[in-house]
């Protein structure tokens, strides 16, 4: 990705605001867009190891939580993991709020804490009440945030651009 493309990626992600307009205040857009962007990025980072993580979780789920966490981090070769078979592309068309909540709760504690900081579960409920949750999730599911498409440096620039836009609103 070139330096010029990060802005277009941020603009595409910010375009979710078009879906939110009318149901949410402009000042709320960032509280929706940032955690969904993070969710999609984490999902893409884990994509190559997802099957191995889920398989190992099935083997170790009876173990103490600390032991599970160390083993699953090792399998993921990262400081976080997700034990759900679900992702934003496979949430179903009904029960989407419950499915996304279960999916986020399946992240390792350190990753889940970030979503809790964003009050993401409340955001999910509000999007569901506005009948926008499925549409927003699908928009993010169609966004390629895999490290092969956007390296960490440029992903940082995308987040900075989104935060700047959020601050301006």
Backbone torsions as a table, in degrees:
resi	resn	phi	psi	omega
1	UNK	NA	137.6	177.1
2	UNK	-89.7	164.4	179.5
3	UNK	-59.7	-30.4	-179.2
4	UNK	-72.2	-26.0	-175.8
5	UNK	-78.8	-22.8	-178.0
6	UNK	-62.2	-35.6	-179.9
7	UNK	-66.3	-38.6	178.3
8	UNK	-69.6	-34.6	175.3
9	UNK	-64.8	-44.1	177.9
10	UNK	-62.7	-40.3	179.6
11	UNK	-63.7	-40.6	178.3
12	UNK	-62.9	-45.8	179.5
13	UNK	-63.8	-40.2	179.2
14	UNK	-66.9	-21.8	-179.4
15	UNK	-62.8	-13.8	173.9
16	UNK	-58.8	-24.8	178.2
17	UNK	-56.2	-29.7	178.1
18	UNK	-61.0	-35.0	177.6
19	UNK	-71.3	-31.5	-173.5
20	UNK	-83.9	-22.8	-175.4
21	UNK	-55.5	130.2	179.4
22	UNK	100.2	-36.6	179.9
23	UNK	-97.5	-22.8	-178.7
24	UNK	-131.6	152.0	175.2
25	UNK	-74.3	151.7	179.2
26	UNK	-57.2	-34.3	-179.7
27	UNK	-68.5	-13.9	180.0
28	UNK	-92.7	-13.2	-174.8
29	UNK	-55.9	-44.6	-178.0
30	UNK	-62.2	-35.4	179.1
31	UNK	-68.0	-14.2	176.7
32	UNK	-101.1	-48.8	-173.2
33	UNK	-69.6	-43.0	-178.0
34	UNK	-62.2	-50.7	-179.6
35	UNK	-67.4	-32.8	176.0
36	UNK	-67.8	-36.2	176.0
37	UNK	-63.7	-44.8	178.2
38	UNK	-62.3	-44.6	179.1
39	UNK	-57.6	-46.1	-179.7
40	UNK	-66.1	-39.9	178.8
41	UNK	-63.2	-47.7	179.3
42	UNK	-60.2	-41.7	177.8
43	UNK	-59.5	-45.0	-179.7
44	UNK	-68.0	-38.1	178.2
45	UNK	-63.6	-37.6	-178.2
46	UNK	-84.5	-9.9	-171.1
47	UNK	-52.9	-43.3	-176.5
48	UNK	-68.8	-21.6	-176.9
49	UNK	-111.4	1.1	-173.1
50	UNK	-54.2	-50.4	-177.6
51	UNK	-61.3	-41.4	-179.6
52	UNK	-66.5	-39.8	179.8
53	UNK	-65.4	-46.8	-179.0
54	UNK	-63.7	-41.6	179.1
55	UNK	-63.6	-44.4	-180.0
56	UNK	-66.4	-37.8	178.0
57	UNK	-59.9	-41.3	177.7
58	UNK	-59.0	-31.7	179.5
59	UNK	-77.8	-34.3	-170.3
60	UNK	-108.7	2.4	-173.1
61	UNK	-63.6	-16.9	177.3
62	UNK	-86.1	-8.6	-179.3
63	UNK	-77.7	163.9	174.4
64	UNK	-59.4	150.4	-174.3
65	UNK	-56.7	-41.7	-179.4
66	UNK	-62.6	-41.2	179.4
67	UNK	-67.2	-44.1	176.9
68	UNK	-54.7	-48.2	-175.4
69	UNK	-60.5	-44.7	-179.2
70	UNK	-64.6	-41.7	-179.7
71	UNK	-66.3	-44.9	-177.2
72	UNK	-69.1	-35.9	174.4
73	UNK	-63.0	-38.3	178.9
74	UNK	-64.5	-43.9	178.7
75	UNK	-63.3	-42.5	-179.4
76	UNK	-71.9	-23.6	-175.2
77	UNK	59.0	33.5	-179.8
78	UNK	-143.0	174.6	178.6
79	UNK	-89.4	7.5	178.8
80	UNK	-147.8	167.7	179.9
81	UNK	-159.8	172.5	174.1
82	UNK	-142.2	129.2	-174.6
83	UNK	-97.6	5.0	-178.8
84	UNK	-86.0	145.2	173.7
85	UNK	-78.0	-13.4	-176.6
86	UNK	-77.7	159.2	167.7
87	UNK	-153.9	177.8	-175.7
88	UNK	-64.2	-22.3	177.3
89	UNK	-81.4	-13.9	-175.1
90	UNK	-131.6	57.5	-179.3
91	UNK	-96.6	-12.6	-173.4
92	UNK	82.8	169.1	-179.4
93	UNK	-101.8	-10.3	176.0
94	UNK	-125.3	153.4	-179.2
95	UNK	64.5	28.6	-174.9
96	UNK	-61.3	-41.5	-179.0
97	UNK	-61.1	-47.7	178.7
98	UNK	-62.1	-39.7	-178.9
99	UNK	-66.8	-42.9	178.7
100	UNK	-66.6	-41.6	178.8
101	UNK	-61.3	-43.9	178.2
102	UNK	-63.5	-39.8	179.3
103	UNK	-62.6	-46.3	-179.9
104	UNK	-67.8	-37.1	178.7
105	UNK	-67.0	-18.6	179.4
106	UNK	-82.0	-3.0	174.4
107	UNK	-73.4	159.5	174.6
108	UNK	-61.5	156.8	-175.9
109	UNK	-54.2	-40.3	-177.3
110	UNK	-66.1	-38.0	178.3
111	UNK	-73.2	-41.6	-179.6
112	UNK	-61.1	-34.9	179.8
113	UNK	-59.6	-35.0	179.0
114	UNK	-64.3	-43.6	179.2
115	UNK	-66.4	-35.0	176.6
116	UNK	-65.7	-38.0	177.4
117	UNK	-60.3	-36.9	178.4
118	UNK	-78.4	-3.6	-175.1
119	UNK	56.6	42.7	-171.9
120	UNK	-63.8	-34.4	-178.5
121	UNK	-66.4	-36.3	174.5
122	UNK	-65.4	-40.7	177.8
123	UNK	-61.4	-42.3	177.9
124	UNK	-58.4	-46.1	-179.9
125	UNK	-61.4	-43.0	-179.6
126	UNK	-65.9	-40.9	177.4
127	UNK	-64.8	-38.3	179.0
128	UNK	-65.7	-42.2	178.0
129	UNK	-61.7	-34.7	179.8
130	UNK	-85.0	3.1	-179.3
131	UNK	58.7	38.3	-179.4
132	UNK	-118.8	-8.4	-173.1
133	UNK	-59.5	-48.3	-178.6
134	UNK	-61.5	-43.4	-178.8
135	UNK	-64.3	-44.2	179.8
136	UNK	-64.9	-46.0	179.9
137	UNK	-60.3	-42.2	179.9
138	UNK	-66.2	-36.6	178.1
139	UNK	-61.6	-44.8	179.3
140	UNK	-70.7	-35.0	179.7
141	UNK	-60.8	-29.4	-179.5
142	UNK	-85.4	5.4	-178.0
143	UNK	-100.9	123.0	-179.3
144	UNK	-85.9	103.8	177.6
145	UNK	-113.4	23.4	178.3
146	UNK	-65.3	144.8	178.8
147	UNK	-56.6	-24.2	175.4
148	UNK	-69.8	-27.2	-179.8
149	UNK	-91.8	-39.4	-180.0
150	UNK	-135.9	109.9	-179.7
151	UNK	-69.0	170.6	-175.0
152	UNK	-60.4	-39.6	179.5
153	UNK	-59.5	-49.7	-177.9
154	UNK	-71.9	-29.4	175.1
155	UNK	-65.7	-36.8	174.8
156	UNK	-61.0	-40.4	177.6
157	UNK	-65.1	-38.0	177.5
158	UNK	-61.7	-47.5	178.9
159	UNK	-60.7	-43.0	178.7
160	UNK	-60.0	-42.1	179.4
161	UNK	-65.2	-41.6	178.1
162	UNK	-64.1	-42.6	179.0
163	UNK	-63.5	-40.3	177.7
164	UNK	-61.0	-45.7	179.8
165	UNK	-63.9	-39.2	178.3
166	UNK	-62.5	-45.2	-178.4
167	UNK	-64.1	-36.2	179.2
168	UNK	-67.1	-30.2	-177.9
169	UNK	-80.7	NA	NA
